[in-house]
Amino acid sequence: MLDFLGDLRRTHMCGALRASDAGQKAVLMGWVNRRRDLGNLLFIDVRDRTGMTQIVFDNERNPALHEKAGELRNEYVIAAIGTVKRRDPDTINKNIATGEIELIADELRILNEAKQPPFFPGDTILPNEEMRLQYRYIDLRRDAMQRNVELRHKVSIAIRDFLSSQGFFEIETPFMTRSTPEGARDYLVPSRVQPGTFYALPQSPQLFKQILMISGFDKYFQIVRCFRDEDLRADRQPEFTQIDLEMSYPQPECVWEVVEGFLTAAFKVAGHTIKTPFPRMSYDEAIRLYGSDKPDLRLPAMVDVRDAFAAENLQALAVNAKLPVVAIRIPKVGELSRKERDEIKPLFNAKGGARLFEDFKRLEKNFPEAAAKIRQKSGAEADDLIVIVAGDGKPAGHPSEGGVKPEVKQHDHAVYTSAGLLRVALAQKYADRHGAFIKSGDPDKDFRFLWVSDFPMFEYDEEGQRWAAAHHPFTSPHERDMDKLESDPGAVRALAYDVVLNGTELGSGSIRIHRQDIQSKIFHALGMTDEEARSRFGFFLEALEYGTPPHGGIALGLDRIVMILAGADSLREVIPFPKTARAVDLMVDAPTPVSEAQLEELGIEVRKQME
Ligand code: ASP
């Protein structure tokens, strides 16, 4: 098909030619990105994944060729043979890498015509996302998508190379398996051979990677697809990719060092030099200072200002003196009008009776001394916004403890987390004013990483009226909290950790339970009978009994990391073939009903057809 190339086997990438190639013969193959017809001169931009080159067809030089080029339309696939020429100085295009040259064509082949798509890769205005997803093959031809896919490739390779250099083996684990413990709904695959039985697609390789430690592969990793049937939000996909790893005999810090290493490598390929080690914070501190287990460090922490108020002040404000009183400070917001203050109120999602005081001016008028102390304690400048969140007048069950790293109790928690959510909402609302989210070019400011550790082992599930694993049930409790497993599950801390970037959780992991007796205890604490535990995880409990080394690991979301590095605002921008918020692949049109014959073969009857 390409035999016309004859001796000219060496073709050029469309974005590769430079002024130094002037005078050379070149062959370019790619898509017609754009044509400009100036009568005797026809300019065609030919594009491939490396960029574009302008080809010139000159009627005076070669009328037949000029006429043939006149047939070209956008997205035709062509081969052009010609000579590279330096452009006249006044026609140099500084916006593209090949802007100093053009190809004077001697020969043109139309390798394939193209139907005219509903949008063109070269369009400056994007069509709606549904259209982009339906015609994803066209959308992926766009420069931005080509760059995102390239970045994803480079990031994955950098991570692989780093982990391999540290002695990690990449080991594949099955997709057709049984329910895994991450707590979402499973995607099921029916078995034809054993009708009525199902495989589950893995929510993560959690149990397999632990088994790999039992099997002696003391450093494992995998860049792996995981499947979770969850209600989707903007930053979730039913199938997504994790950088999953596990190692034997680690302290949490060993895992952290490995993650810091591969993130450094990943950020490097995107042009950012980040600093390690990342700062570290316990879960309690994160809740107390940021009201969140994924603090965004780009804005000031909250400050406990309860002691700025005299007891009678708190009484006058109908604030519970036993609960925290926190000040949220957002820099450079400036004075708010009454209308603007009213806009803050709906951003406050009060939990457990938390109350908002959004009118600091008024507080200042009524309690000048307290307000001055608050300004001082929070380090506020005159144009900073300060709002106060406190607990209401209802008596709390316990006093809030002061001092370093207090254990955050449930009542305190409600005040802190209400404040934390408001802090984030205010930060977003006033992003233009404080400017802290604008990339400065300084990685120390732009990428605020953080390790959060010592998470609670259990969360109370109000609906189910029981304790649930906060991470997953294979996470090890702190040695010192073992005795509280039954007496006070809410106080048990886990050897679990998250890596956070700019208020987003990039990944979670933990040191695991490696003893069968402790694993059984945890299942009990989670309200599982021995029988239930055996039926769900029997193979794993058994494996634990055959000499399991202490082990731990982590998994990070690759899609999210690439999204951040690409500066994209949706995971769909960095996943070549993503699904919509309704878990639909618009290009291939999946999911779809299947034929009666297929169902019959699987012994499946569809009970109700959802609209
Ligand atoms: N399997 C866990 C998850 O997907 C991560 C881990 O504990 O390593 O969240």
Residues whose N, C-alpha, C, O or C-beta is under 5 A from the ligand:
A	BS01	LIG	Q203 S204 Q206 L245 S508 G509 S510 G553 I554 A555
